[in-house]
């Protein structure tokens, strides 16, 4: 009897393993495996039906690996990506072959082509192939009617090759001009394109003046899409100051609290010299920043307040300086291991110099040398040594 049961179980498991349609797999970024039949992909979510008939849905951003039994090239591309060393060119070629195969059997799995496209895009984006990634991202956005999910997955890793970054920038500039033909309708899409354009100009290409202009357009888009569209077409209408407003005051200061708190945009405005606007924006949004963004927000706020005092040649008052010092020291005291901590201390030293407190300034500079003389904290320790050497 026992032998019969054992034999029956063995046959059952063999049959279960051999059952067609249940060989697809999904593994999440947390390492959770699911086996069954991948039944669909929609709204950036992939569905898999398990052997017990339950359906599990996972956001594509949470998926590390997908295997589709009926599409071998796709599974091969996914497996190759999982290896520490792999050829991205080969991966992309396999995805392209997989997409061609999927189009032939589109009636059976009409969603498969879209799944392959998003996985190919993710591979390019992770590898820093910014030019191709941008091209595929724009296509995905168009196919998904510029949905919030599509806009949120913009490529965030840039290339080490300037030529690639420039090609991506040209794609974005062309798309921005096209979207500017209907700025109010395309506002969210245009914002996403401009944010990526701004990040490229700032981080990958170091185009500070161009980044400042992009930030200005992005900022204007929040309140006046039509005006932003004119600026994108190369027109920048002059802003006449109000009768009771000094001509050198920021023309958009009255709308400071209703504007964006996006740090990339505000960094561009800081480079453009609009420090009062930046300070007002950050203060009005300070409770909205998540913990991971708060050190950067406080650093930018403190630097803006310090620069505002300097621009006013002291007329802004000691209160602005003291507020700058508090915000900068907040970064160091609450987030000492953050990448912004040494820079915050450096500018805190500058604040103390303005307050005619050289001992406190020197103490801050020495603290940078003691705590942050490490490669992962940039050259702030070197700058601190140079400042101390001026004594």
Secondary structure, 3 states (H helix, E strand, C coil): CHHHHHHHHHHHHHHHHHCCCCCEEEEECCCCEEEEEEEEEECCEEEEEECCCCEEEEEHHHEEEEECCCCHHHHHHHHHHCCCCCCHHHHHHHHHHHHHHHHHCCCCCCCHHHHHHHHHHHHHHHCCCHHHHHHHHHHHHHHCCCCHHHHHCCCCCCCCCHHHHHHHHHHHHHHHHHHHHHCCCCHHHHHHHHHHHHHHHHHHCCCHHHHHHHHHHHHHHHHCHHHHHHHHCCCCCCCCCCCCCCCCCCCCHHHHHHCCCCHHHHHHHHHCCCHHHHHHHHHHHHHHCCHHHHHHHHHHHHHHHHHHHHHCCCCCCHHHHHHHHHHHHHHHHHCCCCCCHHHHHHHHHHHHHHCCCHHHHHHHHHHHHHHHCCHHHCCHHHHHHHHHHCC
